[in-house]
Amino acid sequence: MSKEIPASVLDFVRHNILQVTDLTRKGQLTKILDAYACKEGAEVYVVQNAKKPGAQAALVDLDLLKELLTLRELVEEAIDDLLVEDVKARLNDPATVSLAEAVERLGIDLDEVTRLLESGELEE
C-alpha cells in the first residue's frame, strides 16, 4: 500500500486544520467569516481542540452547507424512490425467506417492536 500523500492534502492540513486557540487568540475566525461574507471563502476548515480528542468540527460557508444538505436530501429521496420501485416490481413475487428468518437476519427485536406498538411510540 502506498504511503504517498498528495501535495493538495498537505496544503489542506497546513492551512485548513486549526486549533481552537488559533481561532480565538489569532483572530482567524474573523478572517474566515469575512472571507465568507465577501464570497472569497469557499474553503472548508477543520477546527479541533487538542485537549479533547475527537472534539472536531467544520467551518463552512452557510451557502455551501445549504447546498450540501439539499444534495443529501435529494440523494435520500432518490434512494427511497428506487426502493419503492424495487418493492413494487417484486410485490407479487413469492417469498424466498420466511418471516422468522428475515427477522433473525435483520436483528429485529420483536418484543421491542411489540412494546413500541402497544405504547404508541412507534408511528406508522
Backbone as XML, in Angstrom:
<?xml version="1.0"?>
<chain id="A" units="angstrom">
  <residue number="1" name="MET">
    <atom name="N" x="0.845" y="-1.173" z="0.000"/>
    <atom name="CA" x="0.000" y="0.000" z="0.000"/>
    <atom name="C" x="0.891" y="1.237" z="0.000"/>
  </residue>
  <residue number="2" name="SER">
    <atom name="N" x="0.568" y="2.176" z="-0.857"/>
    <atom name="CA" x="1.353" y="3.393" z="-0.988"/>
    <atom name="C" x="1.085" y="4.331" z="0.182"/>
  </residue>
  <residue number="3" name="LYS">
    <atom name="N" x="2.116" y="4.935" z="0.688"/>
    <atom name="CA" x="2.006" y="5.877" z="1.801"/>
    <atom name="C" x="2.167" y="7.311" z="1.314"/>
  </residue>
  <residue number="4" name="GLU">
    <atom name="N" x="2.158" y="7.520" z="0.003"/>
    <atom name="CA" x="2.331" y="8.856" z="-0.553"/>
    <atom name="C" x="1.091" y="9.703" z="-0.276"/>
  </residue>
  <residue number="5" name="ILE">
    <atom name="N" x="1.327" y="10.959" z="0.033"/>
    <atom name="CA" x="0.237" y="11.912" z="0.287"/>
    <atom name="C" x="0.322" y="13.002" z="-0.765"/>
  </residue>
  <residue number="6" name="PRO">
    <atom name="N" x="-0.775" y="13.253" z="-1.470"/>
    <atom name="CA" x="-0.761" y="14.314" z="-2.480"/>
    <atom name="C" x="-0.483" y="15.681" z="-1.841"/>
  </residue>
  <residue number="7" name="ALA">
    <atom name="N" x="0.161" y="16.521" z="-2.587"/>
    <atom name="CA" x="0.501" y="17.860" z="-2.102"/>
    <atom name="C" x="-0.751" y="18.631" z="-1.684"/>
  </residue>
  <residue number="8" name="SER">
    <atom name="N" x="-1.859" y="18.416" z="-2.371"/>
    <atom name="CA" x="-3.098" y="19.130" z="-2.036"/>
    <atom name="C" x="-3.566" y="18.784" z="-0.616"/>
  </residue>
  <residue number="9" name="VAL">
    <atom name="N" x="-3.353" y="17.537" z="-0.205"/>
    <atom name="CA" x="-3.739" y="17.135" z="1.149"/>
    <atom name="C" x="-2.852" y="17.829" z="2.167"/>
  </residue>
  <residue number="10" name="LEU">
    <atom name="N" x="-1.565" y="17.884" z="1.879"/>
    <atom name="CA" x="-0.644" y="18.565" z="2.789"/>
    <atom name="C" x="-0.976" y="20.047" z="2.893"/>
  </residue>
  <residue number="11" name="ASP">
    <atom name="N" x="-1.313" y="20.664" z="1.768"/>
    <atom name="CA" x="-1.705" y="22.076" z="1.797"/>
    <atom name="C" x="-2.960" y="22.277" z="2.645"/>
  </residue>
  <residue number="12" name="PHE">
    <atom name="N" x="-3.935" y="21.380" z="2.487"/>
    <atom name="CA" x="-5.165" y="21.472" z="3.271"/>
    <atom name="C" x="-4.850" y="21.371" z="4.759"/>
  </residue>
  <residue number="13" name="VAL">
    <atom name="N" x="-4.035" y="20.379" z="5.127"/>
    <atom name="CA" x="-3.690" y="20.189" z="6.540"/>
    <atom name="C" x="-2.977" y="21.420" z="7.086"/>
  </residue>
  <residue number="14" name="ARG">
    <atom name="N" x="-2.071" y="21.969" z="6.313"/>
    <atom name="CA" x="-1.288" y="23.118" z="6.771"/>
    <atom name="C" x="-2.138" y="24.378" z="6.916"/>
  </residue>
  <residue number="15" name="HIS">
    <atom name="N" x="-3.105" y="24.572" z="6.027"/>
    <atom name="CA" x="-3.857" y="25.829" z="6.012"/>
    <atom name="C" x="-5.271" y="25.734" z="6.587"/>
  </residue>
  <residue number="16" name="ASN">
    <atom name="N" x="-5.836" y="24.546" z="6.621"/>
    <atom name="CA" x="-7.255" y="24.456" z="6.935"/>
    <atom name="C" x="-7.587" y="23.666" z="8.199"/>
  </residue>
  <residue number="17" name="ILE">
    <atom name="N" x="-6.605" y="23.133" z="8.886"/>
    <atom name="CA" x="-6.865" y="22.485" z="10.167"/>
    <atom name="C" x="-6.348" y="23.421" z="11.240"/>
  </residue>
  <residue number="18" name="LEU">
    <atom name="N" x="-7.277" y="23.892" z="12.047"/>
    <atom name="CA" x="-6.970" y="24.934" z="13.024"/>
    <atom name="C" x="-7.257" y="24.441" z="14.435"/>
  </residue>
  <residue number="19" name="GLN">
    <atom name="N" x="-6.513" y="24.944" z="15.370"/>
    <atom name="CA" x="-6.772" y="24.684" z="16.782"/>
    <atom name="C" x="-7.711" y="25.764" z="17.303"/>
  </residue>
  <residue number="20" name="VAL">
    <atom name="N" x="-8.479" y="25.435" z="18.306"/>
    <atom name="CA" x="-9.409" y="26.395" z="18.906"/>
    <atom name="C" x="-8.657" y="27.652" z="19.343"/>
  </residue>
  <residue number="21" name="THR">
    <atom name="N" x="-7.489" y="27.470" z="19.913"/>
    <atom name="CA" x="-6.718" y="28.629" z="20.377"/>
    <atom name="C" x="-6.292" y="29.530" z="19.217"/>
  </residue>
  <residue number="22" name="ASP">
    <atom name="N" x="-6.019" y="28.942" z="18.053"/>
    <atom name="CA" x="-5.671" y="29.750" z="16.883"/>
    <atom name="C" x="-6.834" y="30.666" z="16.496"/>
  </residue>
  <residue number="23" name="LEU">
    <atom name="N" x="-8.030" y="30.125" z="16.572"/>
    <atom name="CA" x="-9.207" y="30.913" z="16.191"/>
    <atom name="C" x="-9.448" y="32.064" z="17.149"/>
  </residue>
  <residue number="24" name="THR">
    <atom name="N" x="-9.253" y="31.813" z="18.424"/>
    <atom name="CA" x="-9.574" y="32.842" z="19.411"/>
    <atom name="C" x="-8.445" y="33.844" z="19.612"/>
  </residue>
  <residue number="25" name="ARG">
    <atom name="N" x="-7.242" y="33.373" z="19.701"/>
    <atom name="CA" x="-6.128" y="34.274" z="20.017"/>
    <atom name="C" x="-5.574" y="35.007" z="18.804"/>
  </residue>
  <residue number="26" name="LYS">
    <atom name="N" x="-5.636" y="34.382" z="17.652"/>
    <atom name="CA" x="-5.022" y="34.986" z="16.464"/>
    <atom name="C" x="-6.027" y="35.667" z="15.551"/>
  </residue>
  <residue number="27" name="GLY">
    <atom name="N" x="-7.277" y="35.679" z="15.940"/>
    <atom name="CA" x="-8.284" y="36.367" z="15.139"/>
    <atom name="C" x="-8.598" y="35.697" z="13.816"/>
  </residue>
  <residue number="28" name="GLN">
    <atom name="N" x="-8.289" y="34.413" z="13.690"/>
    <atom name="CA" x="-8.529" y="33.737" z="12.422"/>
    <atom name="C" x="-10.006" y="33.543" z="12.122"/>
  </residue>
  <residue number="29" name="LEU">
    <atom name="N" x="-10.818" y="33.403" z="13.157"/>
    <atom name="CA" x="-12.247" y="33.233" z="12.928"/>
    <atom name="C" x="-12.831" y="34.437" z="12.207"/>
  </residue>
  <residue number="30" name="THR">
    <atom name="N" x="-12.451" y="35.621" z="12.625"/>
    <atom name="CA" x="-12.936" y="36.842" z="11.973"/>
    <atom name="C" x="-12.501" y="36.877" z="10.514"/>
  </residue>
  <residue number="31" name="LYS">
    <atom name="N" x="-11.256" y="36.516" z="10.238"/>
    <atom name="CA" x="-10.767" y="36.498" z="8.855"/>
    <atom name="C" x="-11.551" y="35.510" z="8.003"/>
  </residue>
  <residue number="32" name="ILE">
    <atom name="N" x="-11.816" y="34.343" z="8.559"/>
    <atom name="CA" x="-12.566" y="33.320" z="7.818"/>
    <atom name="C" x="-13.981" y="33.812" z="7.540"/>
  </residue>
  <residue number="33" name="LEU">
    <atom name="N" x="-14.653" y="34.355" z="8.562"/>
    <atom name="CA" x="-16.018" y="34.843" z="8.377"/>
    <atom name="C" x="-16.066" y="36.007" z="7.395"/>
  </residue>
  <residue number="34" name="ASP">
    <atom name="N" x="-15.077" y="36.881" z="7.446"/>
    <atom name="CA" x="-15.014" y="37.986" z="6.486"/>
    <atom name="C" x="-14.834" y="37.466" z="5.064"/>
  </residue>
  <residue number="35" name="ALA">
    <atom name="N" x="-14.024" y="36.438" z="4.903"/>
    <atom name="CA" x="-13.826" y="35.844" z="3.576"/>
    <atom name="C" x="-15.122" y="35.230" z="3.062"/>
  </residue>
  <residue number="36" name="TYR">
    <atom name="N" x="-15.891" y="34.587" z="3.960"/>
    <atom name="CA" x="-17.185" y="34.026" z="3.556"/>
    <atom name="C" x="-18.145" y="35.151" z="3.157"/>
  </residue>
  <residue number="37" name="ALA">
    <atom name="N" x="-18.124" y="36.256" z="3.889"/>
    <atom name="CA" x="-19.020" y="37.380" z="3.608"/>
    <atom name="C" x="-18.724" y="38.003" z="2.253"/>
  </residue>
  <residue number="38" name="CYS">
    <atom name="N" x="-17.459" y="38.015" z="1.877"/>
    <atom name="CA" x="-17.058" y="38.599" z="0.596"/>
    <atom name="C" x="-17.122" y="37.583" z="-0.543"/>
  </residue>
  <residue number="39" name="LYS">
    <atom name="N" x="-17.595" y="36.411" z="-0.246"/>
    <atom name="CA" x="-17.674" y="35.312" z="-1.217"/>
    <atom name="C" x="-16.303" y="34.898" z="-1.740"/>
  </residue>
  <residue number="40" name="GLU">
    <atom name="N" x="-15.259" y="35.276" z="-1.024"/>
    <atom name="CA" x="-13.923" y="34.803" z="-1.382"/>
    <atom name="C" x="-13.695" y="33.423" z="-0.774"/>
  </residue>
  <residue number="41" name="GLY">
    <atom name="N" x="-14.424" y="33.128" z="0.280"/>
    <atom name="CA" x="-14.159" y="31.912" z="1.050"/>
    <atom name="C" x="-15.002" y="30.741" z="0.620"/>
  </residue>
  <residue number="42" name="ALA">
    <atom name="N" x="-14.419" y="29.861" z="-0.147"/>
    <atom name="CA" x="-15.074" y="28.607" z="-0.483"/>
    <atom name="C" x="-14.364" y="27.473" z="0.250"/>
  </residue>
  <residue number="43" name="GLU">
    <atom name="N" x="-13.473" y="27.840" z="1.131"/>
    <atom name="CA" x="-12.668" y="26.866" z="1.856"/>
    <atom name="C" x="-13.483" y="26.225" z="2.975"/>
  </residue>
  <residue number="44" name="VAL">
    <atom name="N" x="-13.093" y="25.022" z="3.322"/>
    <atom name="CA" x="-13.635" y="24.329" z="4.475"/>
    <atom name="C" x="-12.499" y="24.225" z="5.477"/>
  </residue>
  <residue number="45" name="TYR">
    <atom name="N" x="-12.798" y="24.539" z="6.727"/>
    <atom name="CA" x="-11.789" y="24.494" z="7.777"/>
    <atom name="C" x="-12.198" y="23.456" z="8.816"/>
  </residue>
  <residue number="46" name="VAL">
    <atom name="N" x="-11.239" y="22.719" z="9.301"/>
    <atom name="CA" x="-11.470" y="21.777" z="10.385"/>
    <atom name="C" x="-10.916" y="22.417" z="11.645"/>
  </residue>
  <residue number="47" name="VAL">
    <atom name="N" x="-11.764" y="22.503" z="12.656"/>
    <atom name="CA" x="-11.358" y="23.081" z="13.935"/>
    <atom name="C" x="-11.312" y="21.941" z="14.940"/>
  </residue>
  <residue number="48" name="GLN">
    <atom name="N" x="-10.220" y="21.892" z="15.676"/>
    <atom name="CA" x="-10.114" y="20.834" z="16.669"/>
    <atom name="C" x="-9.572" y="21.384" z="17.969"/>
  </residue>
  <residue number="49" name="ASN">
    <atom name="N" x="-9.903" y="20.670" z="19.023"/>
    <atom name="CA" x="-9.422" y="21.028" z="20.350"/>
    <atom name="C" x="-8.375" y="19.991" z="20.737"/>
  </residue>
  <residue number="50" name="ALA">
    <atom name="N" x="-7.138" y="20.402" z="20.787"/>
    <atom name="CA" x="-6.041" y="19.481" z="21.069"/>
    <atom name="C" x="-6.176" y="18.845" z="22.452"/>
  </residue>
  <residue number="51" name="LYS">
    <atom name="N" x="-6.908" y="19.500" z="23.353"/>
    <atom name="CA" x="-7.054" y="18.984" z="24.711"/>
    <atom name="C" x="-8.135" y="17.916" z="24.821"/>
  </residue>
  <residue number="52" name="LYS">
    <atom name="N" x="-8.985" y="17.815" z="23.801"/>
    <atom name="CA" x="-10.073" y="16.835" z="23.824"/>
    <atom name="C" x="-10.067" y="16.049" z="22.523"/>
  </residue>
  <residue number="53" name="PRO">
    <atom name="N" x="-9.525" y="14.848" z="22.532"/>
    <atom name="CA" x="-9.522" y="14.037" z="21.308"/>
    <atom name="C" x="-10.952" y="13.825" z="20.799"/>
  </residue>
  <residue number="54" name="GLY">
    <atom name="N" x="-11.107" y="13.956" z="19.521"/>
    <atom name="CA" x="-12.429" y="13.780" z="18.915"/>
    <atom name="C" x="-13.279" y="15.036" z="18.901"/>
  </residue>
  <residue number="55" name="ALA">
    <atom name="N" x="-12.828" y="16.082" z="19.558"/>
    <atom name="CA" x="-13.573" y="17.345" z="19.552"/>
    <atom name="C" x="-13.190" y="18.104" z="18.297"/>
  </residue>
  <residue number="56" name="GLN">
    <atom name="N" x="-13.912" y="17.814" z="17.222"/>
    <atom name="CA" x="-13.630" y="18.420" z="15.923"/>
    <atom name="C" x="-14.930" y="18.885" z="15.292"/>
  </residue>
  <residue number="57" name="ALA">
    <atom name="N" x="-14.819" y="19.925" z="14.491"/>
    <atom name="CA" x="-15.974" y="20.437" z="13.759"/>
    <atom name="C" x="-15.464" y="21.076" z="12.476"/>
  </residue>
  <residue number="58" name="ALA">
    <atom name="N" x="-16.383" y="21.427" z="11.605"/>
    <atom name="CA" x="-16.006" y="22.063" z="10.347"/>
    <atom name="C" x="-16.615" y="23.455" z="10.283"/>
  </residue>
  <residue number="59" name="LEU">
    <atom name="N" x="-15.844" y="24.376" z="9.763"/>
    <atom name="CA" x="-16.340" y="25.709" z="9.434"/>
    <atom name="C" x="-16.518" y="25.723" z="7.929"/>
  </residue>
  <residue number="60" name="VAL">
    <atom name="N" x="-17.711" y="26.060" z="7.505"/>
    <atom name="CA" x="-18.002" y="26.063" z="6.078"/>
    <atom name="C" x="-18.984" y="27.197" z="5.796"/>
  </residue>
  <residue number="61" name="ASP">
    <atom name="N" x="-18.882" y="27.779" z="4.631"/>
    <atom name="CA" x="-19.788" y="28.837" z="4.214"/>
    <atom name="C" x="-21.228" y="28.339" z="4.302"/>
  </residue>
  <residue number="62" name="LEU">
    <atom name="N" x="-22.124" y="29.174" z="4.798"/>
    <atom name="CA" x="-23.512" y="28.779" z="5.005"/>
    <atom name="C" x="-24.195" y="28.373" z="3.699"/>
  </residue>
  <residue number="63" name="ASP">
    <atom name="N" x="-23.891" y="29.054" z="2.609"/>
    <atom name="CA" x="-24.477" y="28.683" z="1.314"/>
    <atom name="C" x="-24.012" y="27.297" z="0.880"/>
  </residue>
  <residue number="64" name="LEU">
    <atom name="N" x="-22.748" y="26.987" z="1.119"/>
    <atom name="CA" x="-22.225" y="25.659" z="0.784"/>
    <atom name="C" x="-22.887" y="24.598" z="1.650"/>
  </residue>
  <residue number="65" name="LEU">
    <atom name="N" x="-23.058" y="24.883" z="2.929"/>
    <atom name="CA" x="-23.727" y="23.934" z="3.820"/>
    <atom name="C" x="-25.152" y="23.669" z="3.342"/>
  </residue>
  <residue number="66" name="LYS">
    <atom name="N" x="-25.859" y="24.723" z="2.970"/>
    <atom name="CA" x="-27.229" y="24.566" z="2.468"/>
    <atom name="C" x="-27.233" y="23.691" z="1.213"/>
  </residue>
  <residue number="67" name="GLU">
    <atom name="N" x="-26.291" y="23.932" z="0.315"/>
    <atom name="CA" x="-26.193" y="23.142" z="-0.908"/>
    <atom name="C" x="-25.917" y="21.674" z="-0.592"/>
  </residue>
  <residue number="68" name="LEU">
    <atom name="N" x="-25.011" y="21.418" z="0.340"/>
    <atom name="CA" x="-24.684" y="20.041" z="0.707"/>
    <atom name="C" x="-25.873" y="19.334" z="1.356"/>
  </residue>
  <residue number="69" name="LEU">
    <atom name="N" x="-26.601" y="20.039" z="2.212"/>
    <atom name="CA" x="-27.775" y="19.445" z="2.842"/>
    <atom name="C" x="-28.869" y="19.162" z="1.822"/>
  </residue>
  <residue number="70" name="THR">
    <atom name="N" x="-29.027" y="20.066" z="0.856"/>
    <atom name="CA" x="-30.006" y="19.851" z="-0.211"/>
    <atom name="C" x="-29.631" y="18.626" z="-1.046"/>
  </residue>
  <residue number="71" name="LEU">
    <atom name="N" x="-28.343" y="18.501" z="-1.366"/>
    <atom name="CA" x="-27.885" y="17.331" z="-2.119"/>
    <atom name="C" x="-28.139" y="16.047" z="-1.344"/>
  </residue>
  <residue number="72" name="ARG">
    <atom name="N" x="-27.886" y="16.077" z="-0.038"/>
    <atom name="CA" x="-28.130" y="14.888" z="0.784"/>
    <atom name="C" x="-29.608" y="14.513" z="0.745"/>
  </residue>
  <residue number="73" name="GLU">
    <atom name="N" x="-30.488" y="15.514" z="0.860"/>
    <atom name="CA" x="-31.925" y="15.252" z="0.796"/>
    <atom name="C" x="-32.316" y="14.635" z="-0.546"/>
  </residue>
  <residue number="74" name="LEU">
    <atom name="N" x="-31.749" y="15.173" z="-1.635"/>
    <atom name="CA" x="-32.064" y="14.651" z="-2.968"/>
    <atom name="C" x="-31.595" y="13.206" z="-3.120"/>
  </residue>
  <residue number="75" name="VAL">
    <atom name="N" x="-30.426" y="12.898" z="-2.590"/>
    <atom name="CA" x="-29.907" y="11.530" z="-2.665"/>
    <atom name="C" x="-30.795" y="10.592" z="-1.851"/>
  </residue>
  <residue number="76" name="GLU">
    <atom name="N" x="-31.181" y="11.017" z="-0.649"/>
    <atom name="CA" x="-32.052" y="10.185" z="0.188"/>
    <atom name="C" x="-33.399" y="9.949" z="-0.488"/>
  </residue>
  <residue number="77" name="GLU">
    <atom name="N" x="-33.953" y="10.980" z="-1.115"/>
    <atom name="CA" x="-35.225" y="10.836" z="-1.821"/>
    <atom name="C" x="-35.079" y="9.880" z="-3.003"/>
  </residue>
  <residue number="78" name="ALA">
    <atom name="N" x="-33.969" y="9.991" z="-3.733"/>
    <atom name="CA" x="-33.738" y="9.107" z="-4.877"/>
    <atom name="C" x="-33.615" y="7.656" z="-4.420"/>
  </residue>
  <residue number="79" name="ILE">
    <atom name="N" x="-32.922" y="7.439" z="-3.308"/>
    <atom name="CA" x="-32.796" y="6.077" z="-2.775"/>
    <atom name="C" x="-34.158" y="5.546" z="-2.364"/>
  </residue>
  <residue number="80" name="ASP">
    <atom name="N" x="-34.958" y="6.385" z="-1.691"/>
    <atom name="CA" x="-36.301" y="5.972" z="-1.302"/>
    <atom name="C" x="-37.133" y="5.606" z="-2.522"/>
  </residue>
  <residue number="81" name="ASP">
    <atom name="N" x="-37.061" y="6.429" z="-3.564"/>
    <atom name="CA" x="-37.820" y="6.165" z="-4.789"/>
    <atom name="C" x="-37.394" y="4.850" z="-5.426"/>
  </residue>
  <residue number="82" name="LEU">
    <atom name="N" x="-36.090" y="4.594" z="-5.455"/>
    <atom name="CA" x="-35.591" y="3.334" z="-6.018"/>
    <atom name="C" x="-36.066" y="2.130" z="-5.205"/>
  </residue>
  <residue number="83" name="LEU">
    <atom name="N" x="-36.068" y="2.276" z="-3.887"/>
    <atom name="CA" x="-36.538" y="1.180" z="-3.043"/>
    <atom name="C" x="-38.020" y="0.914" z="-3.260"/>
  </residue>
  <residue number="84" name="VAL">
    <atom name="N" x="-38.805" y="1.983" z="-3.384"/>
    <atom name="CA" x="-40.245" y="1.821" z="-3.636"/>
    <atom name="C" x="-40.460" y="1.131" z="-4.973"/>
  </residue>
  <residue number="85" name="GLU">
    <atom name="N" x="-39.733" y="1.547" z="-6.001"/>
    <atom name="CA" x="-39.846" y="0.908" z="-7.310"/>
    <atom name="C" x="-39.488" y="-0.568" z="-7.236"/>
  </residue>
  <residue number="86" name="ASP">
    <atom name="N" x="-38.428" y="-0.887" z="-6.503"/>
    <atom name="CA" x="-37.997" y="-2.277" z="-6.367"/>
    <atom name="C" x="-39.054" y="-3.109" z="-5.648"/>
  </residue>
  <residue number="87" name="VAL">
    <atom name="N" x="-39.626" y="-2.539" z="-4.590"/>
    <atom name="CA" x="-40.670" y="-3.252" z="-3.848"/>
    <atom name="C" x="-41.888" y="-3.475" z="-4.738"/>
  </residue>
  <residue number="88" name="LYS">
    <atom name="N" x="-42.279" y="-2.451" z="-5.481"/>
    <atom name="CA" x="-43.432" y="-2.589" z="-6.378"/>
    <atom name="C" x="-43.178" y="-3.648" z="-7.446"/>
  </residue>
  <residue number="89" name="ALA">
    <atom name="N" x="-41.949" y="-3.691" z="-7.959"/>
    <atom name="CA" x="-41.612" y="-4.667" z="-9.001"/>
    <atom name="C" x="-41.654" y="-6.091" z="-8.460"/>
  </residue>
  <residue number="90" name="ARG">
    <atom name="N" x="-41.367" y="-6.258" z="-7.172"/>
    <atom name="CA" x="-41.321" y="-7.602" z="-6.590"/>
    <atom name="C" x="-42.565" y="-7.928" z="-5.772"/>
  </residue>
  <residue number="91" name="LEU">
    <atom name="N" x="-43.574" y="-7.075" z="-5.841"/>
    <atom name="CA" x="-44.757" y="-7.194" z="-4.990"/>
    <atom name="C" x="-45.426" y="-8.565" z="-5.089"/>
  </residue>
  <residue number="92" name="ASN">
    <atom name="N" x="-45.542" y="-9.093" z="-6.279"/>
    <atom name="CA" x="-46.246" y="-10.361" z="-6.460"/>
    <atom name="C" x="-45.314" y="-11.560" z="-6.543"/>
  </residue>
  <residue number="93" name="ASP">
    <atom name="N" x="-44.023" y="-11.343" z="-6.349"/>
    <atom name="CA" x="-43.070" y="-12.452" z="-6.355"/>
    <atom name="C" x="-43.227" y="-13.269" z="-5.074"/>
  </residue>
  <residue number="94" name="PRO">
    <atom name="N" x="-43.090" y="-14.589" z="-5.191"/>
    <atom name="CA" x="-43.192" y="-15.410" z="-3.974"/>
    <atom name="C" x="-41.996" y="-15.146" z="-3.042"/>
  </residue>
  <residue number="95" name="ALA">
    <atom name="N" x="-42.258" y="-15.227" z="-1.749"/>
    <atom name="CA" x="-41.195" y="-15.030" z="-0.758"/>
    <atom name="C" x="-40.249" y="-16.219" z="-0.775"/>
  </residue>
  <residue number="96" name="THR">
    <atom name="N" x="-38.962" y="-15.923" z="-0.682"/>
    <atom name="CA" x="-37.965" y="-17.000" z="-0.649"/>
    <atom name="C" x="-37.376" y="-17.163" z="0.745"/>
  </residue>
  <residue number="97" name="VAL">
    <atom name="N" x="-37.755" y="-16.264" z="1.646"/>
    <atom name="CA" x="-37.261" y="-16.304" z="3.016"/>
    <atom name="C" x="-38.463" y="-16.220" z="3.948"/>
  </residue>
  <residue number="98" name="SER">
    <atom name="N" x="-38.457" y="-17.037" z="4.981"/>
    <atom name="CA" x="-39.568" y="-16.997" z="5.935"/>
    <atom name="C" x="-39.483" y="-15.713" z="6.758"/>
  </residue>
  <residue number="99" name="LEU">
    <atom name="N" x="-40.599" y="-15.329" z="7.345"/>
    <atom name="CA" x="-40.631" y="-14.138" z="8.181"/>
    <atom name="C" x="-39.666" y="-14.283" z="9.356"/>
  </residue>
  <residue number="100" name="ALA">
    <atom name="N" x="-39.639" y="-15.449" z="9.963"/>
    <atom name="CA" x="-38.742" y="-15.681" z="11.101"/>
    <atom name="C" x="-37.285" y="-15.518" z="10.693"/>
  </residue>
  <residue number="101" name="GLU">
    <atom name="N" x="-36.925" y="-16.027" z="9.509"/>
    <atom name="CA" x="-35.546" y="-15.899" z="9.028"/>
    <atom name="C" x="-35.210" y="-14.433" z="8.716"/>
  </residue>
  <residue number="102" name="ALA">
    <atom name="N" x="-36.163" y="-13.710" z="8.144"/>
    <atom name="CA" x="-35.934" y="-12.296" z="7.842"/>
    <atom name="C" x="-35.734" y="-11.495" z="9.123"/>
  </residue>
  <residue number="103" name="VAL">
    <atom name="N" x="-36.556" y="-11.761" z="10.122"/>
    <atom name="CA" x="-36.433" y="-11.075" z="11.412"/>
    <atom name="C" x="-35.071" y="-11.367" z="12.023"/>
  </residue>
  <residue number="104" name="GLU">
    <atom name="N" x="-34.658" y="-12.622" z="11.956"/>
    <atom name="CA" x="-33.348" y="-13.001" z="12.514"/>
    <atom name="C" x="-32.208" y="-12.330" z="11.759"/>
  </residue>
  <residue number="105" name="ARG">
    <atom name="N" x="-32.262" y="-12.329" z="10.432"/>
    <atom name="CA" x="-31.207" y="-11.706" z="9.617"/>
    <atom name="C" x="-31.068" y="-10.213" z="9.889"/>
  </residue>
  <residue number="106" name="LEU">
    <atom name="N" x="-32.224" y="-9.558" z="10.059"/>
    <atom name="CA" x="-32.217" y="-8.114" z="10.270"/>
    <atom name="C" x="-31.953" y="-7.731" z="11.724"/>
  </residue>
  <residue number="107" name="GLY">
    <atom name="N" x="-31.957" y="-8.711" z="12.604"/>
    <atom name="CA" x="-31.693" y="-8.430" z="14.011"/>
    <atom name="C" x="-32.812" y="-7.637" z="14.671"/>
  </residue>
  <residue number="108" name="ILE">
    <atom name="N" x="-34.033" y="-7.893" z="14.236"/>
    <atom name="CA" x="-35.183" y="-7.178" z="14.787"/>
    <atom name="C" x="-35.590" y="-7.831" z="16.107"/>
  </residue>
  <residue number="109" name="ASP">
    <atom name="N" x="-35.791" y="-7.007" z="17.124"/>
    <atom name="CA" x="-36.246" y="-7.475" z="18.436"/>
    <atom name="C" x="-37.768" y="-7.356" z="18.458"/>
  </residue>
  <residue number="110" name="LEU">
    <atom name="N" x="-38.450" y="-8.475" z="18.229"/>
    <atom name="CA" x="-39.914" y="-8.448" z="18.134"/>
    <atom name="C" x="-40.563" y="-8.004" z="19.440"/>
  </residue>
  <residue number="111" name="ASP">
    <atom name="N" x="-39.971" y="-8.342" z="20.565"/>
    <atom name="CA" x="-40.524" y="-7.888" z="21.847"/>
    <atom name="C" x="-40.493" y="-6.366" z="21.944"/>
  </residue>
  <residue number="112" name="GLU">
    <atom name="N" x="-39.392" y="-5.767" z="21.473"/>
    <atom name="CA" x="-39.263" y="-4.311" z="21.499"/>
    <atom name="C" x="-40.273" y="-3.669" z="20.549"/>
  </residue>
  <residue number="113" name="VAL">
    <atom name="N" x="-40.453" y="-4.245" z="19.358"/>
    <atom name="CA" x="-41.431" y="-3.725" z="18.395"/>
    <atom name="C" x="-42.834" y="-3.802" z="18.991"/>
  </residue>
  <residue number="114" name="THR">
    <atom name="N" x="-43.150" y="-4.918" z="19.626"/>
    <atom name="CA" x="-44.461" y="-5.087" z="20.259"/>
    <atom name="C" x="-44.668" y="-4.051" z="21.354"/>
  </residue>
  <residue number="115" name="ARG">
    <atom name="N" x="-43.636" y="-3.842" z="22.189"/>
    <atom name="CA" x="-43.726" y="-2.859" z="23.263"/>
    <atom name="C" x="-43.964" y="-1.457" z="22.692"/>
  </residue>
  <residue number="116" name="LEU">
    <atom name="N" x="-43.240" y="-1.104" z="21.614"/>
    <atom name="CA" x="-43.394" y="0.206" z="21.000"/>
    <atom name="C" x="-44.788" y="0.391" z="20.409"/>
  </residue>
  <residue number="117" name="LEU">
    <atom name="N" x="-45.311" y="-0.658" z="19.768"/>
    <atom name="CA" x="-46.654" y="-0.586" z="19.195"/>
    <atom name="C" x="-47.697" y="-0.384" z="20.280"/>
  </residue>
  <residue number="118" name="GLU">
    <atom name="N" x="-47.573" y="-1.138" z="21.375"/>
    <atom name="CA" x="-48.549" y="-1.044" z="22.461"/>
    <atom name="C" x="-48.485" y="0.303" z="23.175"/>
  </residue>
  <residue number="119" name="SER">
    <atom name="N" x="-47.291" y="0.872" z="23.261"/>
    <atom name="CA" x="-47.143" y="2.147" z="23.958"/>
    <atom name="C" x="-47.471" y="3.344" z="23.060"/>
  </residue>
  <residue number="120" name="GLY">
    <atom name="N" x="-47.614" y="3.104" z="21.766"/>
    <atom name="CA" x="-47.923" y="4.178" z="20.840"/>
    <atom name="C" x="-46.694" y="4.973" z="20.421"/>
  </residue>
  <residue number="121" name="GLU">
    <atom name="N" x="-45.490" y="4.520" z="20.807"/>
    <atom name="CA" x="-44.256" y="5.235" z="20.450"/>
    <atom name="C" x="-43.867" y="5.026" z="18.995"/>
  </residue>
  <residue number="122" name="LEU">
    <atom name="N" x="-44.330" y="3.966" z="18.402"/>
    <atom name="CA" x="-43.968" y="3.652" z="17.014"/>
    <atom name="C" x="-45.027" y="4.231" z="16.097"/>
  </residue>
  <residue number="123" name="GLU">
    <atom name="N" x="-44.594" y="5.187" z="15.253"/>
    <atom name="CA" x="-45.536" y="5.808" z="14.327"/>
    <atom name="C" x="-45.616" y="4.978" z="13.061"/>
  </residue>
  <residue number="124" name="GLU">
    <atom name="N" x="-46.746" y="5.097" z="12.378"/>
    <atom name="CA" x="-46.906" y="4.364" z="11.119"/>
    <atom name="C" x="-46.227" y="5.080" z="9.995"/>
  </residue>
</chain>
